[in-house]
Amino acid sequence: MGYRVAVVGATGNVGREMLNILAEREFPADEIIPLASSRSVGVEVELGDTGKTLKCKNLDTFDFTGVDIALMSAGSDVSKAYAPKIAAAGCVVIDNASYYRMDPDVPLIVPEVNPDAIDAYKKKNIIANPNCSTAQMVVALKPLHDVAKIKRVVVSTYQSVSGAGKAGMDELFEQTRAIFVGDREEPKKFTKPIAFNVIPHIDVFMDDGYTKEEWKMAVETNKILDPDIKVTATCVRVPVFVGHSEAINIEFENPITERQAREILREAPGVMVVDKRENGGYTTPVECVGDFATYVSRIRKDPTVENGLALWCVSDNLRKGAALNAVQIAELLGRRHLKKG
């Protein structure tokens, strides 16, 4: 007997990717139920490459009794309104929005990094999925932290427009087209033109001058990995459709060589090392699209601190940064607690 799984926000970029990954990984589900707002009721979504299509049902009226897991990716407002109701029906919520991430009674999980924390899900029947840029970074940091203990991280992100949803992807496409045909397309989703440009602004500004996206990377890393690690981030939107990149400088308490780091990361779960000091000997976001791995390249010594390394980290943000991580959490939950299939 398999699980009954609901996908909330099934018509969005991440929701569709969740359906793809459930099929690809052959998640043991007897029934997968796509849910969306009332305006999307009846919209058909594909279940990966299985050839099956599913019709979206109305989240407002759906009865979650008997559903085992709800994968949610419909934004914080929807999570705030619906997650407690879904959880109260006995369904475990795995939420991709930011609303519950810093709730002390909700575990924030990256399965390769802190799987044991999932045991706390019973407090609210809710598990949080981290920010896409945090998720790929901690997958790369965890194995290094275990060996040499990280003190400080300085990260600059190069985040694709898919992190801003379909509207972000459409805006990049339309602005690029407009430039080539001599038209003018005003920004709608972003604060400035994104085509052939970079924008050092993701999410709202906070009082200290950091954006909320930058704050998320710091506090989520502390909750997932270690509260003593100091993190400072600069998050930048770039004209790439899918795939987030990060330039990461790491300061350790204990000595670690670039060779040791390379060997450690090659053995780490979820990590793929592509690091040749030659033309093309590194991974770019275009190459990581559709893949499950977090790619690490450009591993080298940072000579500005006593025990420092620098590296380049790339991952498909719709996969590891969101949908894949959620499905991996569901798999972990099944192995540890629900045990069906």
Secondary structure as a PSIPRED ss2 file (coil, helix, strand):
# PSIPRED VFORMAT (PSIPRED V4.0)

   1 M C   1.000  0.000  0.000
   2 G C   1.000  0.000  0.000
   3 Y E   0.000  0.000  1.000
   4 R E   0.000  0.000  1.000
   5 V E   0.000  0.000  1.000
   6 A E   0.000  0.000  1.000
   7 V E   0.000  0.000  1.000
   8 V E   0.000  0.000  1.000
   9 G C   1.000  0.000  0.000
  10 A C   1.000  0.000  0.000
  11 T C   1.000  0.000  0.000
  12 G C   1.000  0.000  0.000
  13 N H   0.000  1.000  0.000
  14 V H   0.000  1.000  0.000
  15 G H   0.000  1.000  0.000
  16 R H   0.000  1.000  0.000
  17 E H   0.000  1.000  0.000
  18 M H   0.000  1.000  0.000
  19 L H   0.000  1.000  0.000
  20 N H   0.000  1.000  0.000
  21 I H   0.000  1.000  0.000
  22 L H   0.000  1.000  0.000
  23 A H   0.000  1.000  0.000
  24 E H   0.000  1.000  0.000
  25 R C   1.000  0.000  0.000
  26 E C   1.000  0.000  0.000
  27 F C   1.000  0.000  0.000
  28 P C   1.000  0.000  0.000
  29 A E   0.000  0.000  1.000
  30 D E   0.000  0.000  1.000
  31 E E   0.000  0.000  1.000
  32 I E   0.000  0.000  1.000
  33 I E   0.000  0.000  1.000
  34 P E   0.000  0.000  1.000
  35 L E   0.000  0.000  1.000
  36 A E   0.000  0.000  1.000
  37 S C   1.000  0.000  0.000
  38 S H   0.000  1.000  0.000
  39 R H   0.000  1.000  0.000
  40 S H   0.000  1.000  0.000
  41 V C   1.000  0.000  0.000
  42 G C   1.000  0.000  0.000
  43 V C   1.000  0.000  0.000
  44 E E   0.000  0.000  1.000
  45 V E   0.000  0.000  1.000
  46 E E   0.000  0.000  1.000
  47 L C   1.000  0.000  0.000
  48 G C   1.000  0.000  0.000
  49 D C   1.000  0.000  0.000
  50 T C   1.000  0.000  0.000
  51 G C   1.000  0.000  0.000
  52 K C   1.000  0.000  0.000
  53 T E   0.000  0.000  1.000
  54 L E   0.000  0.000  1.000
  55 K E   0.000  0.000  1.000
  56 C C   1.000  0.000  0.000
  57 K E   0.000  0.000  1.000
  58 N E   0.000  0.000  1.000
  59 L C   1.000  0.000  0.000
  60 D C   1.000  0.000  0.000
  61 T C   1.000  0.000  0.000
  62 F C   1.000  0.000  0.000
  63 D C   1.000  0.000  0.000
  64 F C   1.000  0.000  0.000
  65 T C   1.000  0.000  0.000
  66 G C   1.000  0.000  0.000
  67 V C   1.000  0.000  0.000
  68 D C   1.000  0.000  0.000
  69 I E   0.000  0.000  1.000
  70 A E   0.000  0.000  1.000
  71 L E   0.000  0.000  1.000
  72 M E   0.000  0.000  1.000
  73 S C   1.000  0.000  0.000
  74 A C   1.000  0.000  0.000
  75 G C   1.000  0.000  0.000
  76 S H   0.000  1.000  0.000
  77 D H   0.000  1.000  0.000
  78 V H   0.000  1.000  0.000
  79 S H   0.000  1.000  0.000
  80 K H   0.000  1.000  0.000
  81 A H   0.000  1.000  0.000
  82 Y H   0.000  1.000  0.000
  83 A H   0.000  1.000  0.000
  84 P H   0.000  1.000  0.000
  85 K H   0.000  1.000  0.000
  86 I H   0.000  1.000  0.000
  87 A H   0.000  1.000  0.000
  88 A H   0.000  1.000  0.000
  89 A C   1.000  0.000  0.000
  90 G C   1.000  0.000  0.000
  91 C C   1.000  0.000  0.000
  92 V E   0.000  0.000  1.000
  93 V E   0.000  0.000  1.000
  94 I E   0.000  0.000  1.000
  95 D E   0.000  0.000  1.000
  96 N C   1.000  0.000  0.000
  97 A C   1.000  0.000  0.000
  98 S C   1.000  0.000  0.000
  99 Y C   1.000  0.000  0.000
 100 Y C   1.000  0.000  0.000
 101 R C   1.000  0.000  0.000
 102 M C   1.000  0.000  0.000
 103 D C   1.000  0.000  0.000
 104 P C   1.000  0.000  0.000
 105 D C   1.000  0.000  0.000
 106 V C   1.000  0.000  0.000
 107 P C   1.000  0.000  0.000
 108 L E   0.000  0.000  1.000
 109 I C   1.000  0.000  0.000
 110 V C   1.000  0.000  0.000
 111 P C   1.000  0.000  0.000
 112 E C   1.000  0.000  0.000
 113 V C   1.000  0.000  0.000
 114 N C   1.000  0.000  0.000
 115 P H   0.000  1.000  0.000
 116 D H   0.000  1.000  0.000
 117 A H   0.000  1.000  0.000
 118 I H   0.000  1.000  0.000
 119 D H   0.000  1.000  0.000
 120 A H   0.000  1.000  0.000
 121 Y H   0.000  1.000  0.000
 122 K H   0.000  1.000  0.000
 123 K H   0.000  1.000  0.000
 124 K C   1.000  0.000  0.000
 125 N C   1.000  0.000  0.000
 126 I E   0.000  0.000  1.000
 127 I E   0.000  0.000  1.000
 128 A E   0.000  0.000  1.000
 129 N C   1.000  0.000  0.000
 130 P C   1.000  0.000  0.000
 131 N C   1.000  0.000  0.000
 132 C H   0.000  1.000  0.000
 133 S H   0.000  1.000  0.000
 134 T H   0.000  1.000  0.000
 135 A H   0.000  1.000  0.000
 136 Q H   0.000  1.000  0.000
 137 M H   0.000  1.000  0.000
 138 V H   0.000  1.000  0.000
 139 V H   0.000  1.000  0.000
 140 A H   0.000  1.000  0.000
 141 L H   0.000  1.000  0.000
 142 K H   0.000  1.000  0.000
 143 P H   0.000  1.000  0.000
 144 L H   0.000  1.000  0.000
 145 H H   0.000  1.000  0.000
 146 D H   0.000  1.000  0.000
 147 V H   0.000  1.000  0.000
 148 A H   0.000  1.000  0.000
 149 K C   1.000  0.000  0.000
 150 I E   0.000  0.000  1.000
 151 K E   0.000  0.000  1.000
 152 R E   0.000  0.000  1.000
 153 V E   0.000  0.000  1.000
 154 V E   0.000  0.000  1.000
 155 V E   0.000  0.000  1.000
 156 S E   0.000  0.000  1.000
 157 T E   0.000  0.000  1.000
 158 Y E   0.000  0.000  1.000
 159 Q E   0.000  0.000  1.000
 160 S C   1.000  0.000  0.000
 161 V H   0.000  1.000  0.000
 162 S H   0.000  1.000  0.000
 163 G H   0.000  1.000  0.000
 164 A H   0.000  1.000  0.000
 165 G H   0.000  1.000  0.000
 166 K H   0.000  1.000  0.000
 167 A H   0.000  1.000  0.000
 168 G H   0.000  1.000  0.000
 169 M H   0.000  1.000  0.000
 170 D H   0.000  1.000  0.000
 171 E H   0.000  1.000  0.000
 172 L H   0.000  1.000  0.000
 173 F H   0.000  1.000  0.000
 174 E H   0.000  1.000  0.000
 175 Q H   0.000  1.000  0.000
 176 T H   0.000  1.000  0.000
 177 R H   0.000  1.000  0.000
 178 A H   0.000  1.000  0.000
 179 I H   0.000  1.000  0.000
 180 F H   0.000  1.000  0.000
 181 V H   0.000  1.000  0.000
 182 G C   1.000  0.000  0.000
 183 D C   1.000  0.000  0.000
 184 R C   1.000  0.000  0.000
 185 E C   1.000  0.000  0.000
 186 E C   1.000  0.000  0.000
 187 P C   1.000  0.000  0.000
 188 K C   1.000  0.000  0.000
 189 K C   1.000  0.000  0.000
 190 F C   1.000  0.000  0.000
 191 T C   1.000  0.000  0.000
 192 K C   1.000  0.000  0.000
 193 P C   1.000  0.000  0.000
 194 I C   1.000  0.000  0.000
 195 A C   1.000  0.000  0.000
 196 F C   1.000  0.000  0.000
 197 N C   1.000  0.000  0.000
 198 V C   1.000  0.000  0.000
 199 I E   0.000  0.000  1.000
 200 P C   1.000  0.000  0.000
 201 H C   1.000  0.000  0.000
 202 I C   1.000  0.000  0.000
 203 D C   1.000  0.000  0.000
 204 V C   1.000  0.000  0.000
 205 F E   0.000  0.000  1.000
 206 M C   1.000  0.000  0.000
 207 D C   1.000  0.000  0.000
 208 D C   1.000  0.000  0.000
 209 G C   1.000  0.000  0.000
 210 Y C   1.000  0.000  0.000
 211 T E   0.000  0.000  1.000
 212 K H   0.000  1.000  0.000
 213 E H   0.000  1.000  0.000
 214 E H   0.000  1.000  0.000
 215 W H   0.000  1.000  0.000
 216 K H   0.000  1.000  0.000
 217 M H   0.000  1.000  0.000
 218 A H   0.000  1.000  0.000
 219 V H   0.000  1.000  0.000
 220 E H   0.000  1.000  0.000
 221 T H   0.000  1.000  0.000
 222 N H   0.000  1.000  0.000
 223 K H   0.000  1.000  0.000
 224 I H   0.000  1.000  0.000
 225 L C   1.000  0.000  0.000
 226 D C   1.000  0.000  0.000
 227 P C   1.000  0.000  0.000
 228 D C   1.000  0.000  0.000
 229 I C   1.000  0.000  0.000
 230 K E   0.000  0.000  1.000
 231 V E   0.000  0.000  1.000
 232 T E   0.000  0.000  1.000
 233 A E   0.000  0.000  1.000
 234 T E   0.000  0.000  1.000
 235 C E   0.000  0.000  1.000
 236 V E   0.000  0.000  1.000
 237 R E   0.000  0.000  1.000
 238 V C   1.000  0.000  0.000
 239 P C   1.000  0.000  0.000
 240 V C   1.000  0.000  0.000
 241 F C   1.000  0.000  0.000
 242 V C   1.000  0.000  0.000
 243 G C   1.000  0.000  0.000
 244 H E   0.000  0.000  1.000
 245 S E   0.000  0.000  1.000
 246 E E   0.000  0.000  1.000
 247 A E   0.000  0.000  1.000
 248 I E   0.000  0.000  1.000
 249 N E   0.000  0.000  1.000
 250 I E   0.000  0.000  1.000
 251 E E   0.000  0.000  1.000
 252 F E   0.000  0.000  1.000
 253 E C   1.000  0.000  0.000
 254 N C   1.000  0.000  0.000
 255 P C   1.000  0.000  0.000
 256 I C   1.000  0.000  0.000
 257 T C   1.000  0.000  0.000
 258 E H   0.000  1.000  0.000
 259 R H   0.000  1.000  0.000
 260 Q H   0.000  1.000  0.000
 261 A H   0.000  1.000  0.000
 262 R H   0.000  1.000  0.000
 263 E H   0.000  1.000  0.000
 264 I H   0.000  1.000  0.000
 265 L H   0.000  1.000  0.000
 266 R H   0.000  1.000  0.000
 267 E C   1.000  0.000  0.000
 268 A C   1.000  0.000  0.000
 269 P C   1.000  0.000  0.000
 270 G C   1.000  0.000  0.000
 271 V E   0.000  0.000  1.000
 272 M E   0.000  0.000  1.000
 273 V E   0.000  0.000  1.000
 274 V C   1.000  0.000  0.000
 275 D C   1.000  0.000  0.000
 276 K C   1.000  0.000  0.000
 277 R C   1.000  0.000  0.000
 278 E C   1.000  0.000  0.000
 279 N C   1.000  0.000  0.000
 280 G C   1.000  0.000  0.000
 281 G C   1.000  0.000  0.000
 282 Y C   1.000  0.000  0.000
 283 T C   1.000  0.000  0.000
 284 T C   1.000  0.000  0.000
 285 P H   0.000  1.000  0.000
 286 V H   0.000  1.000  0.000
 287 E H   0.000  1.000  0.000
 288 C H   0.000  1.000  0.000
 289 V C   1.000  0.000  0.000
 290 G C   1.000  0.000  0.000
 291 D C   1.000  0.000  0.000
 292 F C   1.000  0.000  0.000
 293 A C   1.000  0.000  0.000
 294 T E   0.000  0.000  1.000
 295 Y E   0.000  0.000  1.000
 296 V E   0.000  0.000  1.000
 297 S E   0.000  0.000  1.000
 298 R E   0.000  0.000  1.000
 299 I E   0.000  0.000  1.000
 300 R E   0.000  0.000  1.000
 301 K E   0.000  0.000  1.000
 302 D C   1.000  0.000  0.000
 303 P C   1.000  0.000  0.000
 304 T C   1.000  0.000  0.000
 305 V C   1.000  0.000  0.000
 306 E C   1.000  0.000  0.000
 307 N C   1.000  0.000  0.000
 308 G E   0.000  0.000  1.000
 309 L E   0.000  0.000  1.000
 310 A E   0.000  0.000  1.000
 311 L E   0.000  0.000  1.000
 312 W E   0.000  0.000  1.000
 313 C E   0.000  0.000  1.000
 314 V E   0.000  0.000  1.000
 315 S E   0.000  0.000  1.000
 316 D C   1.000  0.000  0.000
 317 N C   1.000  0.000  0.000
 318 L C   1.000  0.000  0.000
 319 R H   0.000  1.000  0.000
 320 K H   0.000  1.000  0.000
 321 G H   0.000  1.000  0.000
 322 A H   0.000  1.000  0.000
 323 A H   0.000  1.000  0.000
 324 L H   0.000  1.000  0.000
 325 N H   0.000  1.000  0.000
 326 A H   0.000  1.000  0.000
 327 V H   0.000  1.000  0.000
 328 Q H   0.000  1.000  0.000
 329 I H   0.000  1.000  0.000
 330 A H   0.000  1.000  0.000
 331 E H   0.000  1.000  0.000
 332 L H   0.000  1.000  0.000
 333 L H   0.000  1.000  0.000
 334 G H   0.000  1.000  0.000
 335 R H   0.000  1.000  0.000
 336 R H   0.000  1.000  0.000
 337 H H   0.000  1.000  0.000
 338 L H   0.000  1.000  0.000
 339 K C   1.000  0.000  0.000
 340 K C   1.000  0.000  0.000
 341 G C   1.000  0.000  0.000
